[in-house]
Amino acid sequence: MTIPRLFGAGVFRPLLAVSLALALGSGPAGAQQTGQDPAAVQPKQTEDGAPEAPFEPDLRNVVLQGLDKETARILTFGGKVGETVRFRTLDIVIRRCQRTPPDQPPERAAFLQIYDIDAETGKRAMVFSGWMFKSRPALSAMDHPIYDVWVKDCT
């Protein structure tokens, strides 16, 4: 059985017209269009009237914390994206540091590559490569017998 027989010829054409209008519309159903040019929209302003800074998901600095399990000491350190920082025998290469937009739950994440340096030979062995998240440090943790490293903040 075809659709015109189901609804009848008089109902099918208006139903088809409405369906096409909804499918080909420029926005979601019920959305109102304004005659305003998107480029002409004024930027948001802070309480003191100054224009609000645009959102930057990629940040330039990362703050890390490291735990030395032998001494039970926590050290806070950090560096810039693209730098290599040293924590005891670990070389930590900071590749990226990002944050979520203000309209989403707050999250900071850094993409790190961590190498362990052998004290006797000086050889580097990769012990971690991936994203570390501030709110869930156990989600993507470095597996090392002596040290722990986690993301504290991105700035």
Disulfide bonds with the S-S distance in Angstrom:
Cys97-Cys154 1.70
